[in-house]
Amino acid sequence: MNSAIQSPNDLMQRVADFCEAQAIPYRVVGSMASIAYGEPRLTIDIVAEFKLQDIAALTTAFPFPEYYFSEDAAREAILQQRQFNIIHPASGLKVDLFVPAATEYARTEAQRVRRITNPGKYSAWFGSPEDIVLNKLLYYQMSDGVSEKHLRDIAGMMKLLREKLDRDYTVGRETGSRGRVGKSASTGR
């Protein structure tokens, strides 16, 4: 199977297409979302509501040796609501797949997705810019202020989106309705 993975967009689109074909709710988050809303930086992070029965289809859609995908890691991640990944060794690209926590915030976040299409590159569901900003603030906090990449991502998004952000939603979520401080609201980590 030659899927012509040549860029991060290609791998992200392949995972998004898989989720859509399997009717698995998902949203692109992390720096890929920051790029869509702000300035370039790259990791491929996708939050998807995987179930144990999706593992066989993942194995078929991302076959070895073209991809590295651990069924055991996926099974453990699904059961513990954590992350696993798919690696495309030929390109060196990796997508981190996060299984969302069963929280009210994660359910709200899943309802706020937005379709973003960049013609010729990708068309997928993305987390809302407000939720991307809030989660990046939490990840910055979890790094004890060491990882400034999240602040740069937020600054890039704020520069481009300015008044388009729903500040009431962001302030309401940030001030306490997101759950425990120090945990990502969508992933529970």
Secondary structure, DSSP 8 states (H G I E B T S, - for coil): ------SHHHHHHHHHHHHHHTT--EEEEHHHHHHHHSS----EEEEE---GGGHHHHHHHS-TTTSEE-HHHHHHHHHHT-EEEEEETTTTEEEEEE---S-HHHHHHHHT-EEEEETTTEEEEE--HHHHHHHHHHHHHHTTT--THHHHHHHHHHHHHGGGS-HHHHHHIIIIIT-STTS-TTT--
